[in-house]
Amino acid sequence: METSTLAQALQAVAAGDTTAAGAAAAQAAEGGSLLGAALAEFLQAEQSEGVYDAPAAFEAFIEGGGNIPLYRATSAALAGLYDQHRPAALLDIGCGNGRALLPALHAAAHQPSRIGLVEPSEALLSTAVAGLPSAEVQTWPTTIQAFLDDLSPESHWPLAQSTFALHTIPHDARTAVLAQLRPHVNMLAIADFDVPDHPSGSLEQLRFLAETYERGLAEYDADRDLVAQGFLMPVLVGQLRPGADRVTWEQSKELWREQLTAAGYRNLTISPLYDYWSSPAFLLTAS
Ligand SMILES: C[S@@+](CC[C@H](N)C(=O)[O-])C[C@H]1O[C@@H](n2cnc3c(N)ncnc32)[C@H](O)[C@@H]1O
């Protein structure tokens, strides 16, 4: 009952009908839904700042709930790659505040002597840089697209990684980014989520979002309002509402595999990382 009221609310969001969406969300909230309450509040008083530009809510989000074991597994897997491949240089694309990178460097026996960080949010990038161990550090406070457009042909990294960041780029633009990056890296490691490829706006997709976001919100307590209003609701509404600022284009691991193959990568491996509240997380490597 709650999931179908929530799905109705999300359907109204997708139709651009904020009044109907707010009413259905409020009805779900009366039935005890955390998502209903969060969505109703968000639709009434929307925040306008980018979720990564003013990152307090994002940073609270990644420090709570299932993100703790998710990042533990991610950083351990990355540390394993550093020790196995012993890269002299490492490029992190969309490194955020270093939530995956810094513990990985800490855990690994091998340390790359050159570290490059591409991250458009200056607030997140400065936190990441402050936490780096001694290494030659180069930063690009910009998007991966702008970084690649300015890159000299001889620039090269034995290992590039991107954790939960490449899904911020729309599918076709992401294929172009991956293809442009390929001659500059020996190996690319991507951590992301295996999200079902339901047709956009379909009832299956709306029910999936309703169920998973309800589960995700339940993992937060004191920080729930901050996380919901400043991160999860803009991410959710951004996927549905026509013309909204969208920050996520997730897809199944099969589509990731196809996309990397189309961009010219070979030797793909995909291993599970953690069974996260939204969808299972995996680590993909390709060369
Ligand atoms: C979900 S966060 C993940 C951050 C970090 N990699 C982690 O694992 O915690 C997504 C990151 O991608 C960055 N981002 C967004 N658009 C980007 C783009 N076009 N190029 C590179 N990074 C981007 C955001 O600023 C944000 O830091």
PDBQT file of the ligand as one rigid body, heavy atoms in Angstrom, charges set to zero:
ROOT
HETATM    1  C1  LIG A 301      28.937   9.998  -5.408  1.00  0.00    +0.000 C 
HETATM    2  S1  LIG A 301      30.298  11.086  -5.442  1.00  0.00    +0.000 S 
HETATM    3  C2  LIG A 301      31.661   9.953  -5.254  1.00  0.00    +0.000 C 
HETATM    4  C3  LIG A 301      32.913  10.632  -4.717  1.00  0.00    +0.000 C 
HETATM    5  C4  LIG A 301      34.093   9.708  -4.409  1.00  0.00    +0.000 C 
HETATM    6  N1  LIG A 301      34.665   9.124  -5.598  1.00  0.00    +0.000 N 
HETATM    7  C5  LIG A 301      33.681   8.638  -3.423  1.00  0.00    +0.000 C 
HETATM    8  O1  LIG A 301      33.837   7.453  -3.723  1.00  0.00    +0.000 OA
HETATM    9  O2  LIG A 301      33.239   9.009  -2.321  1.00  0.00    +0.000 OA
HETATM   10  C6  LIG A 301      30.385  11.602  -7.138  1.00  0.00    +0.000 C 
HETATM   11  C7  LIG A 301      31.551  12.547  -7.405  1.00  0.00    +0.000 C 
HETATM   12  O3  LIG A 301      31.663  12.795  -8.794  1.00  0.00    +0.000 OA
HETATM   13  C8  LIG A 301      31.993  14.155  -8.967  1.00  0.00    +0.000 C 
HETATM   14  N2  LIG A 301      31.594  14.551 -10.330  1.00  0.00    +0.000 N 
HETATM   15  C9  LIG A 301      30.390  14.995 -10.763  1.00  0.00    +0.000 A 
HETATM   16  N3  LIG A 301      30.422  15.235 -12.084  1.00  0.00    +0.000 NA
HETATM   17  C10 LIG A 301      31.687  14.935 -12.507  1.00  0.00    +0.000 A 
HETATM   18  C11 LIG A 301      32.353  14.998 -13.763  1.00  0.00    +0.000 A 
HETATM   19  N4  LIG A 301      31.711  15.397 -14.878  1.00  0.00    +0.000 N 
HETATM   20  N5  LIG A 301      33.669  14.661 -13.814  1.00  0.00    +0.000 NA
HETATM   21  C12 LIG A 301      34.309  14.235 -12.695  1.00  0.00    +0.000 A 
HETATM   22  N6  LIG A 301      33.723  14.142 -11.479  1.00  0.00    +0.000 NA
HETATM   23  C13 LIG A 301      32.437  14.488 -11.382  1.00  0.00    +0.000 A 
HETATM   24  C14 LIG A 301      31.202  14.863  -7.889  1.00  0.00    +0.000 C 
HETATM   25  O4  LIG A 301      31.650  16.169  -7.648  1.00  0.00    +0.000 OA
HETATM   26  C15 LIG A 301      31.395  13.900  -6.728  1.00  0.00    +0.000 C 
HETATM   27  O5  LIG A 301      32.551  14.175  -6.000  1.00  0.00    +0.000 OA
ENDROOT
TORSDOF 0
